Amino acid sequence: MRVVAIGDVGVIDKMIHIGDEAMFEAFVDAMRARGLESVVAVSANPAETSERYGTEDFSVEAVPGIGFAPTGGGRAAQEDRLDRVRRTAAGETGLLPDDDSAHAVIDAIRGSDGVAVTGGGNLASTWPSHIFERLAIASIAEALGKPVVVSGQTLGPDLTGDDSAMVARLLGLARLVSVRESASLAVAERLGVLPDRLQLGADDASFLLDDALATLPYCVVTLANHVGDADRDAVIASLADLLDEVVETTDLDIVFLAHFGSLDDSRVRGDSVVHERVMARMESKRVMAAVPADAPAAARIARSASLVVTSRYHPAVFAVPAGVATIGIPVDDYTTVKLTGALKNFGQDGILPVSGLLAGDGPALLARVWGERDATATAGRTIADSQRAATAAWWDRVAQVLRPTS
C-alpha cells in the first residue's frame, strides 16, 4: 500500500506546530500497522518531513504542495489554477510550466494506491487556500482513478457560499469522511455527505501516544497568541491571575508547553511569547517552560499532567483520553467548536470562554473541574476504551479503501 497524504506538515525556520504534525504521524502509524509500505507527504518542507518521519525500515518521501496562496488575481486566479491542475491530471498538456510543483503531486498520486487528507481544521473560509489545495489533490485522484479519504476534520464553522460548494465537492469525492465534533457532523450532513461514508469520532491524534503514565504534580498550560476580539493585555492579566489560583488551589507547578514554538532555543517565538508575558505577570514562580521536539513528547507531557489549561486544541486532545481534567479557553467560534468537541468526546465540559475569563469566572470553574478530577479520570478512561475501538475500526475502513485490489 502506497499513499499520498496531505496535512499541514513541514517545520519551517525551526518553527514546529505540534498538532498538525501529530495528526499526520497518527495516520502514518495507523496505516503502517495495516500494511502501508510507502507514504508520500505533501509538505511545506519536504526534506525536513522525510527526515522527521523516515526510519531505517520505512522511507518517507515528500513533495511540496501545489500552492494556492492568494495572488494579484485573487480568487479568480486560484480557481483558474485549480482548473488547469485538474485538466493536466486528466491528460491535457501545456497548461502548466514544466517546473510547476503540481507535476510532482500529480506524479506522486499517479504512482500511489490512494490519497488521504489527514486530520485538521483547514476546511473553513478562514483558510481558503487550504480548501483549494485539498480539492485540487482530490480532483487529481479522481482524474487518475485513485480513492480518496478525508480524516479527522473540523468543518467550518465559517464557510462562505463558494467555499461551501468547494468543500462539498471535496467531500463528495471521498470514499470515507470522518469529523471530530458534532458541529462538524452537522455541516457534513448539510453538504450532502452520504451517511454510509460519514463518521463522527475523536481527533486522529487522540491515541498517538496511548501509554499508561503516572500522574505527576504539574498543570500543563498552552496559550496561543490569538485572543479573538478581546483586549490582549487584559487577557494576559486574567490568565496570570487564573494560574496563580491554580497554584494556590491545587499545589501544582505550572509547565508552559508550547505547541507552536521554536526549536531554536535562542529564539522566543510562537506560544512562548505569550507564555513569557503570562509568567512575568504571575506572582507564583513555580513555573517552567518547554518546547517539545515532536508530537509524542508533547503528548507524554500532557497525558502525565494532573490538570491542563489550554487555549490550543491538541493539548486537550492528548490529555482527555488519559482522563486528565482539562479547562479549554476558546476565543472565537472556531476554537469553541474544537475545544468543546475535544472535551465532549471524552466526557468533559470545562469550557471557559475568553469573555468568562475576563469576567472572573475562572476560579469557580477551576474549583469544579479540580474537585471532580477523580470522577473525570475514571469516566474519561472508560470512554477512551470505546473511542479507542472506534478509532481502530475507522483506520481499518481507511486501509480497506486505500489498499490495492490486485
N, C-alpha and C positions, 0 to 999 in steps of 0.2 A: 504494500500500500504506500503510494507516494502522494502527498497532499500539498497544495499551496494554501498557506494560511496568512490572513491579514489581521493584525491587531495594531495597536499603537506602540510598537516596539522599536528599539534603537536608541541607545544612550548617545546624546549629542552634547559636546562640550562638557562631558563628565556630569551631566545632569540626568539623574535617573527618576523615572516615575514608576514607583513600585507596583501600583495597582495594575497598570497596563501590562507590565512585564509578567505579573502574576497570572493573569488570565491566559496569556499565550502559553506560559510554561505549564499551566494546568492542562491545557488542551494537548500539548505535545506529550506530557506524561501519560495522560489517559489513552491517547492513540497508540503510543509505544506499547503499552500493556495489552493492546488489542491488535498488534501486528503491524503498526506503522514502521516502515523501513526507511523512509526518507521524507523530509519536510523542506519546503522552500518557503521562507518567511518573506513577506513584503515588509520592508523595514526602512526606517528613516536613516539608519546607519548599518548597511548590510554587513560590513566587515565585523563590526562590534557584535552584532546579533549572532553571526556564525560562530565567533569565538566564545561568546557567553554561553550558548546552548549546545555547542558541539562537544562531543566526548570521543574517547578513543574508539568506542564501538558504535557511535551514532553521529553521522556527519550532518550538520545543518547548513543548508545553502540559504542564501538570501539575495534578494534583488530590491532595488529602490522602487518606490511607488510610482504610479502613473503620473500623479501630480495634477491637482485641480485648484491650486492656490488662485485666489482672485487676481485678475489682471486688468489692464485698461479696458478690456472688452466686457468686464463684468460677467453676469450670469449667462449672457448670450454666448460669450466665448467659452465658458465651461460646458454649456450644452453642445456647442459645436465640436469641442474636443471629445466629449463623450460619444457623439455620433461617429466621428472619424475613427475612434478606437474600436467601437463596435464593428464598423464596416471592415476595418483592417483585419480583425479577428475572423470575420466571415470570409475573407479571401481577397478583398479588393487591395490594390496596390497604389502607391503614390500618394497616399493620404497623410502620411506621417514622415518626418525626416528619418533618415537611416539611423541616426543616433538617438532617436526618441526613446525614453525609458519604457514606454508602453510595449515596445517589441520584446524586451526581456520578460515582462509579465506574461505576455501572450505566449511566448515560447515555453515558459515555466508551466503554464496551465495546460498547454498542448501536451507536454510530457508527463502530466500528472494523472491521477485517478479521480481527482475531485478537488473542490475548493471549500475552505472553511473560513467564514467570517467569525473570528473568535470574539470572546465577550468584551463588552464595553458599553459606554453610554454615548456613542457617537452619532446615533441616528436621530438627530434633532436639528432644528433650524439654527441653533447656536453655532453649529459647525457644518455648514452646507458642503464644504469641500470634502468632508468625510463621507457624506451621503453619495456624492458624485463618484468618489474613489471606489466605494464598495459596490455601487450599482455597475460601474464600469467593469469591475472584476467579475461580478456575477454574469454580466452580459457576455463577456469573453467566454466564460464557461458554457453559457447557453449556446453560443455560436459553435463551440468546439465539442458539444455533446457531453460535457462533464457535469456531474452532480454538484449541487451547492447546498451547504448547511449554514445556518446562521445561529450562533450560540450565545446564550447569556447576555441578552441585550436589555438596556433601558431604551424605550421608545418615547421620544418627546421629553417632557410634556409640550414643549414649544415646537409645533410643526405647522408651517405655512401650507397654503393650498398646493403650491408647486412642489414643495418638499414632501408633503404627504403622498402625492402621486408617485414621486420617485421611490420613497420608502415602500409604498405598496407594490411597486414594480419589483423592487429588490426582493421583498419577502415572498412575492408570488413566484419568483424563480427558484426559491429554496425548497428542497425536499423536506427539510425539517427546520423549525424555528423554535428557539427557547427564549423566554423572557424571565426577568428576575424579580418583578413586582406585579401585584395585581393591577396597578395603574397601567403598566405596560401591556399586560394581557388585554385590557380593555381597548387599548389603542390597536393592538394587533387584530383583534376581532373586528374593530371598526374598519380596518384597512383590508379586510377580506381574507385573512389567512385561514385556510381550511382547518377545522378542528382536529382532524387526524394528523396534521403536520405540526400542531402547536402545543407547546408545553410550558407551564409555569414551574420554575424551580429556583433553587438558590443560585447565587453567583458562582460562576465556573471555578473560582479560586477558593471556594469555601473549604475545600478539603485538600488544598495544595500541600499543606502540612497537616497530618492527622495524628501525630504522636500524642500520647497521654503525657502531659508535662506537669510537674509540680507547680502549684500556685505560689508565686513569690510576692513579697510585700512592697509592691510598687503600683502606681497608676500610670498607664501609658496615656500620653496626650499628643494628639496630632492636630495641627491647626493650619488651615490654608490661608493664603493671603486674601482670598476673595471673601468679602463680608456683605455682599449684596448692596442694598441701598443704605445700610447702617453707617453711622459715624465710626470711622476706623479707630480713632483714639478712645472713644467710649467703649468699643468692643474690647480693645486691649485691656483697658482698666477693669472691665467686668470679668473678663477671663482670669485676670490675675487674682481678683477677689474670690472667684469661684475656686480656683486651685489652692489658694490659701485655706479655704474652707475644707477642701478635700484633705489636705494635710492635717488640719485640726480635728476633723471628724473621724477620719479613718486611720490616722497614724501611718499613712503610706508615703513613701518617697514618690517624687514625680519624675518620670522618664519622658522627655520630649523626643518623639520618634518622627523624624522627617520621612514623608512618603514621596515628596517631590523635593529632592535635595542634591547637593553637590558631593560627588565622590572625591573631590579635591579638598582635603582638609583645610587648606589655606584660604578657601573662599566660602563665605557665608551667603547662601542664596536659597531661593525657594522657601519651603516651610521654615527653614532655620532662621530666616529673617524675622518672621512673626514670633517664633519661639524665643528668640533672644529679647525681643521687646516685652513679651509677657514675663519672662524671667526677671527682667530688670524692674518690673512693677510689683512683683511679688514680695511680700515680707518674708516668707519662708525661703530658706536657701537649701532645702532638701531636694535639690533638682540636679539632673544631669541631662545631656542631650546626645542623640545618636543619629547617624545616617546609615542605615543598613545597606550593604553592598548588593543584596539581591532579595527577591521576594521571600524565599524560605526563611531567611534570617529575620525579616520583618514579621512574618507570621509567627515565628517562635517567640519573639518578644511579646507580641500581642496576646498570644494564647497562654503565656505564663503569667500575665498580669492579674492582679486582684480586681482591677477596675480599669475601664477605658473611657476617656473623654475625647471626642473627636469631631471635627467639622469635615474631615475627609471620610471617604466611603470605605476603603479597604481595611483600615484598622478595625472597623466594626465587622467586616466580612470575616477577617481572620479570627476575631475574638469570640463572637457569639456562638459558633458551633462548639466551642470548648466550654460554654456556659459562663463566660466572663461577663459580669454585669457591665453594661455599656450605656453611656449617655451620648447621643448624637446631637450635634448642633447645626441644623440646616440654616442656610442663609437666603435661599430663594426656592422657587417651585421645583427646580431640577434637583437640588440637593435634598429637599424634603421628600420627594418621591424615592430617591435612592436610599437615604438613611432610614426612612420609615420602613421601606421594604426589607432592607438588610436585617433590621431588628425584628420585624414581624415574622420573618421566615423562621426564626428560632425562638419565638415566644416572648420577645421583649418589646417594650414600648417607651423606653426612656428618651423621648424626644424633647429637646429644649430649643425651640426656635430662637433665632438671634434676638427677636423682639422680646421674648421671655427672659433671655439672658440679661438684656439691658434693663428690663423691668424688675430684676431682682428675684426671679423665680428659681434660680439655680439651686440655692441651698435646700429648699423644700424637696425638689426633685432628687437631689443628691441623697438626702436623708431617706427617701422612699427606696431608691434604687439600691443603696447600700444596705438598708435594713432587710431587703428582700433577696439579698445576694445568694443565700444558700438555696432557697427555693428556685431562684433563677438558674443556678448552676445545675440542679437536678433536672429541671424541666428542659433546659437547653440541650443537655447531653442526651436526653431521651428523644427529643425532636431530631437531634443530629443523626441518630441511628436510622430513622426513616428517611431523612433527607440524603444521607449517605447512600442508601439503597436506591433512591430515586435518581441520584446523580449518576451512579454506576449504570443504571438501566438506560439513562439518557446517552451516556457515552457508548453503550452497546448499540443503540439505534444509529448513532452517528457513524460508528465504524461500519455498520452494515451498509449504510448508504455509500460510504466512501471506498469501501473495499472493492477491488476489481472483481468483475464477474467471471473472468476467464483466466 
